[in-house]
Amino acid sequence: MKSKIKWVVGLTLPMLFLAGCTSIENSKNNTQEAPKEVKANQVSLKEYTDEAVRLRSEFNNAIKAFGEVRQDTKMEPKEWQTASLEKIKDIRAILNEFRRIAPPNSHKQVGEEITVALDEYDKGMELFEEAIKDGDASKDAKALEHMKTGQDYWNHAYRLLAIGNPIPPADGGDGTINTDDL
């Protein structure tokens, strides 16, 4: 049962985030609690857009790596737990890096939406961490709800950012999807 839960969560999480990024592009301790009051440096719109795209790509890769570890049934339980917690640490580092930048005042709402998304992701990561340590599958379900809510705010923020400001694809491509992407 436990491996089935790992498999479902491991499969669902990357799909959730990859699906969200596709729509964005088409529409133009072991771990520590993320600090809630990080002083963000306000940057120009271009700098913010460039950093947001870079961090989105890193975040997606980190979530994908977390999902792959979560569904790996070949690892010993202790090794799996350590690897999962390490992936959470990587994700939190990216979230903290995102907190260090702020869009210009003309795009203040984007920053507010991103902040809510980051807070939701932090709650989700904390619940995933607890679920990993306790083996409590109900926390996985709650974590996924926070991740979905965070993804909704994340997508909305990127849509707002794209208004009058073309956002390049996170992977540096031209935004088209080929069979390899699928």
C-alpha positions, 0 to 999 in steps of 0.5 A: 500500500505504501509503495502504491501511495508513493507511486501515485504521489510521485506520478501526480506531482510532476504531471501537475506542475508540467501541465501548469507550465505548458498552459503558461507558455502557451498563454504567454535539520534536513530541511528548514522552514522557508523564511516568511519575511525575506527582504526582496530586491526590487528589479526591473521587469526584464530582470524579474521576467528572466529570473522568474523563467529561470527559477520556474525551470529549476522549480519544475526540474526539482519537482520532477526529481522529487516525484521520481524519488517518491515513486522509486520502489527499489530504494531501501526505506531509509535511503528513500526517506533521505533522498526524498528529504534532500529533494524537499531541501532543493525545492525549498532553496529554489522557493527561497531564491524566488522570495529574494526578487520582487517585480517593479511596482507596475507589476505588484500584483504579480509579486503578491500572487507569487508570494501566495503561491510560494507560501502554499508550496512551503505548506505542501513541502512541510506536509510532504516532509511530515508524511515522509518521516511519519509514513502518514499518507493522509498528509500526502493528500493534504500536501497535494492540495496545497501544491495545487492551490500554489500552482493556481496562484503561480499560473495566474501570476505568470499570466499577469506577468505575460500581459504586454511582456512576452515570457520566453519558454522556461527551457529556452525553446520556441514554446512549441511542443514536440513528441519528445516533450509529450 
